[in-house]
Amino acid sequence: MKKVFGLLTICLLFSNMGWAQEGRIPAKGFAVDSKEGHFHPYEFTRHAVGDNDVLIEILYAGICHSDLHSVWSEHGESRYPMVPGHEIVGRVIQTGNNVTKFKVGDYAGVGCMVNSCGHCASCEADMEQACEEGSVYTYGFPDRFHENEITMGGYSDRIVVSEDFVLKVSADADMKRVAPLLCAGITTWSPIHFSNVKKGDKVGVAGFGGLGHMAVQYAVQMGAEVTVFDITEEKRKDASRMGASRYVNVTNPKELKGLNNSLDFIISTIPADYSPLMYVNMLKKGGEMAIVGLPGNSNLNIASMAFVAPNRKVYGSFIGGIKETQEMLDYSIAHNIYPEVEIISANGKEIDKAYQNVLDGKVKFRYVIDMSTMNNK
């Protein structure tokens, strides 16, 4: 009887350590159970480390405005329980047998995607975000490569990802500020390069939050003359400090005078209702406007006139492929371009509070969760 009890105890112990369940990796983080719910501690398992996978100990996870949209089911009904987070930086603690890009101890990042088909025209063009068979996103999506289990994100202590979707992070990077580059950075970097912004161009940045302040830094570094548009006075000095030559409070009609036909490129990062046509009218002939901000429950209405404006272009942009994201990351670290962040503890109440502050526009400019504090009382 004692021997049977002993064997049962050992089996239970192995199960708790994740050694049962075919090598699945135990993880813990913070989840919500409904769109009205609050963040709470949550234990779960991730798929086993495959031959081409990397197991990462998560150090920091950024809070993106799109996390709010997902948690609150503002872009369609979300899947719960949900562990959000697609801005992730950490340290490699295990690699699969075939992994060549990483070794244990390397710093690594994970962004908005964790897999794609790899063979469609988009994937072969390094645009995995437009995978024709569907990208597998970092949280809240069925992972068809792992029996359609729902992906869980970075508000957690560890994650398993194919090496093809893991970014290399230089050891001399400012780790606490790297994570938001994996979304806010690439989301603004990609259209700025697509539109070939160059020295001397007049650039408008609509919305001066987590995305907008990254767009300002990139455009200024490239030698552009930057005008920032926002709805508050509180960030005027911040825009100037980051190199913007002009700040326009769009609630003041006087500040909008004389802006039509004056800008070469505009990037809109606004995550709420607004009138895109107002900005299209500010473009010079041949100018381009990229829309990267997504409203929540509302629909972004673009008047048809925006698309028939003579010799002006309006297009949408969504993150970037892995190759482009690595280029952005290397450039950002080399030029000391980082988001301005406020570090918070890995605590359900702290995350709830951060979400409310993001909603109310009270953060400058990005919250980052220090996942190493998860076990602190």
N, C-alpha and C positions, 0 to 999 in steps of 0.2 A: 504493500500500500504506500509506504514511504517512497519507494522508487517511482511509482506511478505519479505521485504528487510532485516529486522532484522534476520528472520529465515535463509535466504540465507547466510547472513554474518556468522552466527554461524556454519552452515554446512561447509562452505568453511574453516573456522578456524579449525574445528575438522579434516577436511581432511588433511590440512597442517600439523597438529600435529600427523597424523598417526592414529587417532582414528576411522577414516572411514577405508575402505578397509579391513574389518574383522579383525581388531586388528593388522595389519601389522606394523612393526617397521620402522620408518623413519631412514635413515642413510645417511651419506655423507662421501665422501672420494676423492680419486684421481684415474682417469681412463684414459685409452688410447682407441681410437676408431679404430685404425688400426695398422698394424705392422710398419708403417712409422710415426705414430702419436706421440704426446708429451702428458705428463701427464697434466691433467686439473681437476679442481674441478668438482665433480659429485655427484648428489643427487639421491637416489634410496630408495627402501624399502626392508626389509627382511621379511621372513615369521613370522607369529605370534609366540609368546612364547607358546609352547605346554606344556602339563603336565609334560613331561620328559626333558624339555629344560632349558637352562641357557642363560640369556641375559648378555653379557659382555661389559663393557665400555673399549675400547681398549686404553691402555696407550702407548705401544711400538710395532712396527712392524719391523721385520728384512727384509733386502733385500738379497735374495738368488740368486745365479747365475742362477738357474733354472727359476727364475722370468724373467730374460732377455730372455732366450730361449722361454718362453711362450709368452711374450709380442711381440717378433719379429717373432713369428710363425716358430721357428726353429725345432720344433718337430712335424710338421704337422700344418695344418691351425687352428689357434686359434679362439675363439669366442669373438666378440667385441659387445659393450664396455666391457672392462675388468678392474676389480679392483683386482690387484694381492695381494700377501702376504699370506704366510702360516707359518710364524713365529710370533706368536701373544701372548702377555701377557697383562692382564688387570685386572679389578675388577668386580666382580659379582654385578649387580644392580637389577636383578629380577630372580626369579626361578619359575619353573612350580610346580603345585600342588603335583606331585609325586617325586620331586627331593629330594634326601637324602644326596648326597655327598657334596653339597655346600649350603651356606647361603649367603644372601646379605652382601657384604663387604669383602668376601673372595677374595684372588688373584687367578687367574686361567690362564691357557695357552691353546692355540689351535695350533695344528701342521698341517700336510699335509692332514689329512682326517677329515671329519665331519660326516661320517656315513658309514655303511656297512650292509650286510644282517643279521649278527648276528647268523646265524644257520648253515652255511656251515662248512666243516671240517677245513678250514683255520681260520675262525672266532672263532670256538670253541677251536682252539689251540692258541688263542691270537695272531693271525697273520692277523689282519683285513686288512693290506696293500695288502694281497694276496686274498682278498675276491673273491670267485668263481662266484659271481653274479656281481662283480664290486664294488670297493670302490667308495664312493662319495668324491671327492677331494675338497679342501677348496675354490678353485676358478676356474672358467672357465669350470665347468662340470655340466651336467644336474643332478638335485637332484630328483631322482625318488620317494623320500619320500615326496616331496613337489611339485607335479605337474610338474616335470621336469624343474622348474625354474633354470636358470644358477647361480651357486654359485658365490658369490663375496667375495674377500679376505680381508686381514687385513690392507690394506692401507686405513683405514676408522675409524669411531669413535665408532662403536658398531657392535656386531655380535651375532647371535642366533645359539646355537649348542646344540645337545643332550648331556646330562650330561655324557653319556658313552664315549664321545669323547673329554671331557674337562679334562685337567690335573690340579692337585692340585699344587699350588706354595706356598712355605713357605713364611710367611710374612717377614722373615728376609733375604730373597734373595735380590741380587743386581738386582732390577727390570729392569734397563736399559740394562742389559746384559743377561737377561734370554731368551728373544724371540728367538735368533738364536739356542739355545739348542734344540728347537722343530723341527729343521730340521738338521742343521749341527751337533748338538750333537748326536742325535739318529742315524743318517746316518753312523757315524763313530763308535759309541759305539757298535752297533749291530754286525757288522762283527768281531770286536775285541773280543767280547765275544763268538761268534759262533766258532771262530777258537781257543778259549781257550788260548789267549795270557797270559803269566804268567811271573813271576819274572825270569830274566836271559835270556829271549828270545831276539833274535836279530830281530828287527822290522824295516821295511822300510816304509816310508811315501812318496809317490810320489805325488808331488803337495803340495805347502805350502801356501794355501789360506784359505778361510773361513772354509772349511772342514778339510784340512790338519792340521791346527794349533790346531784343537780340537783333532784329532787323536794323535798328538804328546803328548798333555797333558794327555790324558787317558793312553796311553802306558807307559809314564814315571811314572805316579802315580802307575801303576801296577808293576813297577820294571823292565821294559824292557830296553834294550839298543837300542836307536832309531837313525836311519840314515834318514835324510831328503834329498829328491831329488827335485830340482827346476831348473829354467832356468835363474835365476838372482842372482846377488851378494847382492842385497839390503836387503835380509832377512836372511843372514847368521848369523848375531848377534842375531836376534830374535829367531832363532832356538836354538842357544846355551843358550839363556836366559830362554827358556822354558824347557830346560833339555835334548835336543838332544845331543848325543855324537859325531855326525858327520854330516856334511852338504856337499852335492855333487851338484855342478853345472854341470848339464848334458851336457851343451854346451862345457865343457872342457873335452876332451877325457882322459886326464891324471888322472882326479879324478875318472873315472869309472874303472880304472884298478884294478884288484884283487877282484872285488865284486862278481863275479860269484860263485854260490854254497855257499853263506855266510849267507843268511838270513832265518829265520824261517817263517816269515809272512811279507807280503807286502800288504798295502792298497793303491790303486790308486784313488786319488781324482781329477785327471786331467780332466778339462772340455774342452779339445781341442784335435786335432790330435796328436797321439804319437804312439810309437811302444811298445805294451804290452809285446812282446816276449823278449825284452831287460831285462825287470824286471823279467819275469818268469825264465830266465837263472840265475838270482841272487839267486833264492831259493835253499835251501838245499834239498836233497832228503827227501820227506815227507812234504816239505813246502807248504804253501797255499798263494794264492793271491786273494784278494777281490777287485772287481772293483765297485766303487760307483760313479765315475765321469762320466758325460754324455756330449759328444761333442754337438755342436750346429748343424749347417747345414750339417756337415760332418758325415760320418758313421764311427763308431769305427771298424777298421779292425783288427781282431786277427788272425794271421797266424795259420794254422792248427797245426803247430809244437808246439804251446803253449799248445795244449790239449793232445799231445802225449809225452810231456816231461816226462821221466821216474819218476814215484812216486811223481809227483807234482800236485797240484790241483789249478784250476782257477775257480772262481765263481763270480756271481754278487750278489749284495745286495741292497735292496731298503728300506729305512727308517726302521721302526720297528712297532710292534703292540703297542696298548695303554698301556698294562701292562708293556712291556719292556721300553717304553718311560717314564712312571712314575718312574721306577727304575733308569733310566739314570738321570732323573731330580733330584731326591732325592740325588743320589750319587754326582752329580755335585755340588749341593748347599752345601752338607755336607763337601765336600773336596775343596771348593772354586775354582772349575774348571769352568771357564766362557770363552766365546769368547772375544777377544779384539775388541772393537767396536769404531766407530766414530758416534756420535749422530748428526743427521741432522733434520732440521725443516720440518714440514708437509707442503710442498710447491712444486708445480708442477715442477718449474725450478730446485729446489734442487734435486728432485728425478731424473729428466733427467740427471743432472750433475753426480749424484752418479752412474747411470747406465753406463755412459761413462767411469767413473773411474774404475768401476768393469771390464768392457770390456778391458780396457788398463792395468789392473793389478796394479792400483795405490791406492788400499785401503789396509790398515792393520787393521783388517783383515775382518771386517764385518761392513756394514752400518746398522744403526738402526734409524727408523723414530720416532721421539717424536710426537705422535699423539695429545698430549695436546696443541701443538702449532698451530693446524689447523686453529683456528680462529684469530690468531695473524696477524696483518697487516704488 
